Amino acid sequence: MPVEIKELIIRANIVDSNDSNYESQIEGNSKEKQEIIAACVAQVLKILERKQER
């Protein structure tokens, strides 16, 4: 007789032991993130302008 699984629950706990190292990486990459965000915003604005032209 086959067994049918109707629900599967997966739980995970993630613990980062290098919290302070992660925060320093975020601060160091803030300029790079700002450049990426600016490029994304520019592309989105171009897409919106093209949609308005149609």
Contact map, one row per residue, 1 for C-alpha under 8 A:
111000000000000000000000000000000000000000000000000000
111100000000000000000000000000000000000000000000000000
111110000000000000000000000000000000000000000000000000
011111000000000000000000000000000000000000000000000000
001111110000000000000000000000000000000000000000000000
000111110000000000000000000000000000000000000000000000
000011111000000000000000000000000000000000000000000000
000011111100000000000000000000000000000000000000000000
000000111110000000000000000000000000000000000000000000
000000011111000000000000000000000000000000000000000000
000000001111100000000000000000000000000000000000000000
000000000111110000000000000000000000000000000000000000
000000000011111000000000000000000000000000000000000000
000000000001111100000000000000000000000000000000000000
000000000000111110000000000000000000000000000000000000
000000000000011111100000000000000000000000000000000000
000000000000001111100000000000000000000000000000000000
000000000000000111111100000000000000000000000000000000
000000000000000111111110000000000000000000000000000000
000000000000000001111111000000000000000000000000000000
000000000000000001111111100000000000000000000000000000
000000000000000001111111110000000000000000000000000000
000000000000000000111111111000000000000000000000000000
000000000000000000011111111100000000000000000000000000
000000000000000000001111111110000000000000000000000000
000000000000000000000111111111000000000000000000000000
000000000000000000000011111111000000000000000000000000
000000000000000000000001111111100000000000000000000000
000000000000000000000000111111111000000000000000000000
000000000000000000000000011111111100000000000000000000
000000000000000000000000000111111110000000000000000000
000000000000000000000000000011111111000000000000000000
000000000000000000000000000011111111100000000000000000
000000000000000000000000000001111111110000000000000000
000000000000000000000000000000111111111000000000000000
000000000000000000000000000000011111111100000000000000
000000000000000000000000000000001111111110000000000000
000000000000000000000000000000000111111111000000000000
000000000000000000000000000000000011111111100000000000
000000000000000000000000000000000001111111110000000000
000000000000000000000000000000000000111111111000000000
000000000000000000000000000000000000011111111100000000
000000000000000000000000000000000000001111111110000000
000000000000000000000000000000000000000111111111000000
000000000000000000000000000000000000000011111111100000
000000000000000000000000000000000000000001111111110000
000000000000000000000000000000000000000000111111111000
000000000000000000000000000000000000000000011111111100
000000000000000000000000000000000000000000001111111110
000000000000000000000000000000000000000000000111111111
000000000000000000000000000000000000000000000011111111
000000000000000000000000000000000000000000000001111111
000000000000000000000000000000000000000000000000111111
000000000000000000000000000000000000000000000000011111
